[in-house]
Amino acid sequence: MNERIVSIVVPCRNEAAHIDAFVSSALAQQLAAGDELEVVIADGESSDGTREKLAAWQQREPRLRVIDNPQRITSAALNRAVAAARGEVVVRMDVHTEYASDYVAQCLAALRETGAACVGGAWRPVGQGWPQAAIARAFESRFGSGGAASRRVDYTGEVDTVYLGAWWRDALLRLGGFDEALVRNQDDELALRITRGGGRVWQSAAIKSWYTPRASFAALFRQFYQYGYWKVPVIRKHRLPASPRHLVPFAFVATLAILALGGVVWSPARWALGGVVGLYAAAALANALALTRSPRDGLGIAGAFACMHGGYGLGFGRGLLDFALLKRAPGDAATRLTR
């Protein structure tokens, strides 16, 4: 086998508390003989000491390169890092994730063996303490995720999208890279472009990483609000959603809004609203308690469900208003960088 360079590409901004551990783990990836590693970090104008820590790493580690990302958003960071990469293969990593020592090697193996345009592993959320651990359990649940295959850690096969991802660099450049009009969902949109173009997105259970979710319900709600908001321009661009499950949270939130407005003048609507809320609360608690024996954790998981579904649905509705009806620029809640 000819020597092959593999480029890890990383978006980064204000990660002083985590960057040392991440760089150390990325550089410790174990590759097969003949494969060479480089790490390209696109820094989005960090102001918390991250850049100084990266500079110290560069002085002693020639495999690390740091480039500027003045746009600060993830899609632009990834495009700049891919453009600067020297590797035939690019593997995306994020700072708030831990990786198996053979993560990159397994990505390479999946690309070579499957012929897929994009490969990756499942989301494996791991939280510490309350409520982060409860939020992690909500991520794992079929009730929370809508049954997405990308949340099934034992699944190997074709999927709509994968967590993070790896690509042949030339093929990724031919696709046009990541859509920089999107603050969120740029990875989902790229996967949709691949599958609509006849390519395959492949998930391998052997590609293992552990994602650190948000540590508060408010942060979780903001995250999913942005996911829902930026799903609207993805659907408008491609004329169809990647999956019907992307529409369900908005349908739920819209139903609640219609019943609440109707209840102002028609009392049966108030009863219906209470019934729908009660049914959702019962379903959320039942699914939460199926995951834990702790009532406190059960309430936390149910609360995370509500933040995920409610945030996504409200964000999607605001996206429809901004992009489809009023045709105005996104507001601060949709563009504020949350991590």
Residue pairs with C-beta under 8 A, 6 or more apart in sequence:
1 32
1 34
2 34
3 34
3 35
3 36
4 34
4 35
4 36
4 87
4 88
4 89
5 35
5 36
5 37
5 38
5 86
5 87
5 88
5 89
6 31
6 35
6 36
6 37
6 38
6 87
6 88
6 89
6 90
6 91
6 104
6 108
7 38
7 39
7 40
7 81
7 82
7 85
7 86
7 87
7 89
7 90
7 91
7 169
8 26
8 29
8 37
8 38
8 39
8 40
8 90
8 91
8 92
8 93
8 104
9 40
9 42
9 78
9 81
9 82
9 85
9 90
9 91
9 92
9 93
10 22
10 26
10 39
10 40
10 41
10 42
10 77
10 81
10 92
10 93
10 94
10 95
11 42
11 44
11 69
11 74
11 77
11 78
11 81
11 94
12 19
12 41
12 42
12 43
12 44
12 46
12 50
12 54
12 77
12 95
13 43
13 44
13 45
13 46
13 50
13 69
13 72
13 77
13 337
14 44
14 46
14 47
14 48
14 50
15 22
15 46
15 48
15 50
15 95
16 46
16 48
16 49
16 50
16 53
18 95
18 96
19 50
19 53
19 54
19 95
20 53
20 57
22 93
22 95
23 39
23 41
23 54
23 57
23 61
23 64
25 98
25 99
26 39
26 93
26 99
27 37
27 39
27 61
27 63
27 64
28 101
29 37
29 99
29 101
29 102
29 103
29 104
29 105
30 101
30 102
30 105
31 37
31 104
31 105
31 108
32 105
32 108
35 105
35 108
37 63
37 104
38 63
38 64
38 65
38 85
38 86
38 87
39 63
39 64
39 65
40 65
40 66
40 67
40 81
40 84
40 85
41 54
41 64
41 65
41 66
41 67
41 81
42 67
42 68
42 69
42 76
42 77
42 78
42 80
42 81
43 50
43 51
43 54
43 66
43 67
43 68
43 69
44 69
44 70
44 71
44 72
44 73
44 77
44 337
45 68
45 69
45 70
45 72
51 66
54 64
54 66
55 66
57 64
58 64
58 65
58 66
65 84
67 80
67 81
67 84
68 80
69 76
69 77
69 80
71 77
71 180
72 337
73 180
73 183
73 337
74 178
74 183
74 184
74 186
75 178
75 179
75 180
75 181
75 182
75 183
75 186
76 178
76 180
78 92
78 177
78 178
78 186
79 177
79 178
79 180
81 90
82 90
82 169
82 172
82 173
82 177
83 173
83 177
85 169
87 169
88 168
88 169
88 170
89 107
89 108
89 111
89 166
89 167
89 168
89 169
90 166
90 167
90 169
90 172
91 103
91 104
91 107
91 164
91 165
91 166
92 164
92 165
92 166
92 187
93 99
93 164
94 164
96 211
96 212
96 339
97 164
97 209
97 210
97 211
97 212
98 126
98 209
98 210
98 212
99 208
99 209
99 210
100 106
100 207
100 208
100 209
103 121
103 207
103 208
103 209
104 166
106 121
106 204
106 206
106 207
106 208
107 119
107 120
107 166
107 207
108 166
109 204
109 206
110 116
110 119
110 166
110 202
110 204
110 206
110 207
111 119
111 166
111 167
111 168
114 200
114 202
115 200
116 158
116 199
116 200
116 201
116 202
117 167
117 168
117 171
117 175
117 194
117 199
117 200
117 201
118 162
118 165
118 166
118 167
118 190
118 191
118 194
118 199
118 200
118 201
118 202
119 162
119 165
119 166
119 201
119 202
119 203
119 204
119 207
120 162
120 163
120 164
120 165
120 166
120 201
120 202
120 203
120 204
120 207
121 162
121 163
121 164
121 203
121 204
121 205
121 206
121 207
121 208
121 209
122 150
122 151
122 152
122 153
122 155
122 162
122 163
122 203
122 205
122 207
123 139
123 150
123 151
123 163
123 211
124 153
124 208
124 209
124 210
124 211
125 135
125 136
125 137
125 139
125 140
125 210
125 211
125 212
125 213
126 136
126 210
126 211
126 212
127 133
127 134
127 135
127 136
127 137
127 212
127 213
127 215
130 296
130 297
130 300
131 215
131 216
131 217
131 300
131 303
131 304
132 212
132 213
132 214
132 215
132 216
133 297
133 300
134 297
134 300
134 301
134 303
134 304
135 213
135 214
135 215
135 217
135 220
135 300
135 301
135 304
136 213
137 288
137 291
137 292
137 297
137 301
137 304
138 144
138 288
138 301
138 304
138 305
138 308
139 145
139 151
139 211
139 213
139 304
140 151
140 291
141 287
141 288
141 291
141 301
141 305
142 151
142 287
143 283
143 284
143 287
143 305
144 287
144 304
144 305
144 308
144 309
145 151
146 243
146 245
146 248
147 245
148 160
148 243
148 245
149 155
149 157
149 159
149 160
149 203
150 159
150 160
150 161
150 162
150 163
150 203
153 205
154 205
155 203
155 205
156 203
156 204
156 205
156 206
157 202
157 203
158 200
158 201
158 202
158 203
159 201
159 202
159 203
160 188
160 191
160 192
160 195
160 201
160 242
160 243
161 187
161 188
161 191
161 192
161 201
161 242
162 191
162 201
162 202
162 203
163 209
163 211
164 187
164 209
165 187
165 190
165 191
175 190
175 193
175 194
175 197
176 193
177 190
178 186
178 187
178 189
178 190
179 186
179 189
179 190
179 237
180 186
181 233
182 189
182 230
182 233
182 234
183 226
183 230
183 330
183 334
183 335
183 337
184 226
184 227
184 229
184 230
185 227
185 230
185 231
185 234
188 231
188 234
188 242
189 234
189 237
189 238
191 201
191 242
192 234
192 238
192 242
193 238
194 200
194 201
195 201
195 242
196 238
213 220
214 220
214 223
214 339
217 303
217 304
217 307
219 338
219 339
220 304
220 307
220 308
220 311
221 307
221 310
221 311
222 311
222 333
222 336
222 338
223 311
223 338
223 339
224 307
224 308
224 309
224 310
224 311
224 312
224 315
225 311
225 312
225 314
225 315
225 318
225 333
225 334
226 315
226 333
226 334
226 338
227 311
227 312
227 315
228 249
228 250
228 311
228 312
228 313
228 314
228 315
228 316
228 317
228 318
228 319
229 315
229 316
229 318
229 319
229 322
229 330
229 333
229 334
230 315
230 319
230 334
231 241
231 246
231 312
231 315
231 316
231 319
232 316
232 319
232 320
232 322
232 323
232 324
233 319
233 323
234 242
235 241
235 246
236 323
236 324
241 247
247 316
249 308
249 309
249 310
249 312
249 313
249 316
250 312
250 313
250 316
250 317
250 320
251 313
252 280
252 309
252 313
253 309
253 310
253 313
253 314
253 316
253 317
254 313
254 317
255 276
256 273
256 276
256 277
257 317
259 269
259 270
259 272
259 273
259 276
260 269
260 273
262 269
263 269
263 270
263 272
263 273
280 306
281 302
284 302
284 305
284 306
285 298
285 299
285 302
287 301
287 302
287 305
288 297
288 298
288 299
288 300
288 301
288 302
288 305
289 295
289 298
291 297
291 298
291 301
292 298
292 301
315 334
318 331
318 333
318 334
319 334
322 328
322 329
322 330
322 331
322 334
